[in-house]
Amino acid sequence: MNKHIPLSVPNLKGNELKYLSRAIEEEWVSTAGPYIARFEDMIAKLVKAEKAVACQSGTAGLHLALMEAGVKRGDLVLVPTLTFIAAVNPITYVGADPVFMDCDDSLCIDPQKVRYFCENECEKTDGGLFEKASGRRVSAVVPVHVFGNIADMESLIDVAAEFGLAVVEDATEALCSKFISGRYAGRYAGTIGDVGVFSFNGNKIMTTGGGGMIVARDAEKLAHMQKISIQAKAGESDHFYDHDEIGYNYRLTNVQAALGVAQAEQMDEFIATKKRNYELYKELGIDLLLFSDNVAPNYWFYSLMTGGRVRYTMDELGKRNIDSRPIWKLIHTLKPYRGSRAYNIEKAYHYFDNILNIPCSTNLSEDDVRRVAGAIKEIL
Ligand SMILES: *Cc1c(COP(=O)(O)O)cnc(C)c1O
């Protein structure tokens, strides 16, 4: 049997072991310790943010972000249907409900449809934006930067500003992706809306095993999210148990941050490898979806267009010991969200029927890419 080629796995060949050993030798393994602040500084520098706050996961970060963005019980939040369910569940955690939106050809939320929804399905009042059908307040939009691409933030920020929506960016897949032209040239995914969230889950471009990071435009809001992540303890150095609101246990540990520091040191290399392999697939004639023209992506995931043969292609690659994955089932069709509104979904169905994600790990060698490409050409 040929060597197994996984889809997207961790690459831990830098200083991971060294820093982990140090964290353990120094016996700083929990939510205090020197690697946490160091990791936060590194990520802030990578995305040119003032400051970043580390948390347990991208999901936890999105939960904190929605609370901080002012999403309240009973509100509606606009979110794409073509996404991982972790982008949607935090909306439910805060007692709000999603309204599912379509994607455009970037695979990210379609800002035109967001605009049509706000203009035609809602009423703007001094108290905010309200959906006509239900009378419920629409308080935020959650663009997801799918597979390392970035949503059309120029259009989206304009709509959000016009209709008074908070913007929480799910940048969990787009660490270090940035705009290279237009209004946001030089700006990184996650740093354009009110709050942005990254993930360091095992399949992401860099990993801490599990972990997340939050950035925000407003420094006070960011500090507040940090406080909420440690059970809302009133002062960091205050040893009396004074908690003045409800908090969570969402802080990253020093052990995870030790991994994070070692991984962040390698981000340039990781992106360069992902880019090289993406371009090699293209050179070899593989029909991968393009990233947006105005974006320098992190090339996290590669989307093969299968011409409607997702399952067949996945099964055939599997027989050759090569992993692949279909894109997510549309969230509005899944059991927990069937009762939620889905607004004019079209393109998301098309991409769901066509996209298969193919091996993209930073461990992938040139020979691996050639073998996968050869197999795809045989199959399709
Ligand atoms: C990975 C991911 C998340 C959640 O991140 P975790 O760190 O796994 O909680 C959220 N949204 C999207 C789109 C993701 O890909």
The ligand as a Tripos MOL2 file, in Angstrom:
@<TRIPOS>MOLECULE
LIG
   15    15     1     0     0
SMALL
NO_CHARGES

@<TRIPOS>ATOM
      1 C1        -11.9680   25.8120   13.4500 C.3       1 LIG1
      2 C2        -13.1190   26.7080   13.2630 C.ar      1 LIG1
      3 C3        -13.8070   27.2560   14.3570 C.ar      1 LIG1
      4 C4        -13.6100   26.8640   15.7760 C.3       1 LIG1
      5 O1        -12.3480   26.8500   16.2540 O.3       1 LIG1
      6 P1        -11.9860   25.8650   17.4770 P.3       1 LIG1
      7 O2        -10.6780   26.3850   17.9260 O.co2     1 LIG1
      8 O3        -11.9140   24.4880   16.9000 O.co2     1 LIG1
      9 O4        -13.0500   26.0010   18.5000 O.co2     1 LIG1
     10 C5        -14.8150   28.1750   14.1090 C.ar      1 LIG1
     11 N1        -15.1680   28.5170   12.8560 N.ar      1 LIG1
     12 C6        -14.5630   27.9770   11.7760 C.ar      1 LIG1
     13 C7        -14.9870   28.4180   10.4390 C.3       1 LIG1
     14 C8        -13.5230   27.0430   11.9500 C.ar      1 LIG1
     15 O5        -12.9530   26.5140   10.8670 O.3       1 LIG1
@<TRIPOS>BOND
     1     1     2 1
     2     2     3 ar
     3     2    14 ar
     4     3     4 1
     5     3    10 ar
     6     4     5 1
     7     5     6 1
     8     6     7 2
     9     6     8 1
    10     6     9 1
    11    10    11 ar
    12    11    12 ar
    13    12    13 1
    14    12    14 ar
    15    14    15 1
@<TRIPOS>SUBSTRUCTURE
     1 LIG1         1 GROUP 0 **** ****
